[in-house]
Amino acid sequence: MSNSNTLVLGATGKTGRRVAARLRLRGTPVRAASRSSETRFDWSDPGSWDAALRDIAAAYVVAPFVPGPAHEFVARAEAAGVRRLVLLSGRGADTWGDSAFGLDMRSAEEAVRGSSLEWTVLRPSNFAQNFDEDVFHAPLVAGELALPAGPVPEPFIDIDDVADAAAKVLAEPGKHAGRVYELTGPRAITFGEAVELISRASGKPMTYKQISPAEYTATLVEAGLSEEDAHHVAEMFVLMERWLLAVTTDDLATLLGRAPRTFEDYVVRAAAAGAWPR
Ligand SMILES: NC(=O)c1ccc[n+]([C@@H]2O[C@H](COP(=O)([O-])OP(=O)(O)OC[C@H]3O[C@@H](n4cnc5c(N)ncnc54)[C@H](OP(=O)(O)O)[C@@H]3O)[C@@H](O)[C@H]2O)c1
């Protein structure tokens, strides 16, 4: 097979759409897939997988939100002649122990790392863009972010760096086989400091409030999550308290040959784009 088609799962999501844009820019044929993408791909409908995998050389894989389906997906990818998989996982996934957090990502890692294909795993820290494109955005717009995070800092990573890393790995067959990259931002800051920086750059008064994991779980349930899902999300903050995820790494700089983008750089760009109106 001599095709260079790249399948991008989660193609409408925060990382997938950035990865797809980078690949297209460099002339790589991209098949963008998700439930609402041009190529329909649904983790809960295995009947949608084979068409997405046809004539694909490499795939960027965003894990399904439940453990399990990635194993069958990898078997189908092998059968379809896919050669390489690049999986998005999470920082320190092998240190999460018996935590209920990230069972989905850990199951996908097991499937990808156990495959006969060339694989690479990307394990980024919490995304900076969670503050303007995801779960922390609405509370900030309302003026207060309340989370079960205290003095333990987090090396937030800019998703544009995650996408740069994924695009580079996808562009270099053979160079990153069997590698696990722990990707972090250049400096760890607390959630309180993050909110302070966002408030200053946007000119909008915002506060950060530390609450307990139980209070946070209750907030998430009120917002519509199941008890189980809410507990799993809150568990991430319990993991952070162990300090294991707070340490920065050099993996991104080694991979890209440049320093990671700073949180301040992210905040200025997002504020200028109107992410947090006054
Ligand atoms: N947020 C963080 O700080 C962070 C840090 C490290 C790792 N991660 C991991 O990153 C992953 C999420 O990646 P992301 O932030 O790029 O995505 P995202 O912004 O959360 O978007 C989710 C993507 O998955 C697609 N999707 C949702 N349900 C699907 C289904 N049943 N079948 C197929 N596709 C489905 C969505 O598109 P459709 O709606 O069109 O299907 C969308 O493209 C998760 O595994 C998360 O654990 C996140």
The ligand as an ORCA input file, in Angstrom:
! r2SCAN-3c Opt
* xyz 0 1
  N      -9.461     18.209     28.354
  C      -8.248     17.922     28.816
  O      -7.650     18.700     29.550
  C      -7.601     16.615     28.428
  C      -6.274     16.382     28.800
  C      -5.668     15.179     28.422
  C      -6.389     14.246     27.695
  N      -7.697     14.507     27.342
  C      -8.451     13.504     26.578
  O      -8.740     14.057     25.311
  C      -9.861     13.353     24.773
  C     -10.832     14.360     24.174
  O     -10.176     14.975     23.073
  P     -10.616     16.404     22.536
  O     -10.586     17.357     23.694
  O      -9.839     16.686     21.338
  O     -12.121     16.142     22.126
  P     -13.411     16.980     22.513
  O     -13.185     18.422     22.250
  O     -13.830     16.536     23.878
  O     -14.440     16.436     21.438
  C     -14.867     15.088     21.411
  C     -14.773     14.572     19.976
  O     -15.197     13.220     19.954
  C     -16.317     13.069     19.067
  N     -17.218     12.084     19.671
  C     -18.000     12.230     20.772
  N     -18.684     11.105     20.987
  C     -18.348     10.236     19.998
  C     -18.745      8.914     19.659
  N     -19.645      8.238     20.376
  N     -18.188      8.329     18.574
  C     -17.273      8.992     17.813
  N     -16.860     10.244     18.070
  C     -17.405     10.857     19.156
  C     -16.918     14.456     18.946
  O     -17.525     14.689     17.683
  P     -19.056     14.315     17.354
  O     -19.888     14.977     18.381
  O     -19.233     14.829     15.961
  O     -19.123     12.812     17.403
  C     -15.666     15.340     19.023
  O     -15.057     15.413     17.758
  C     -10.459     12.533     25.903
  O     -10.042     11.196     25.773
  C      -9.825     13.167     27.122
  O      -9.760     12.275     28.199
  C      -8.298     15.669     27.673
*
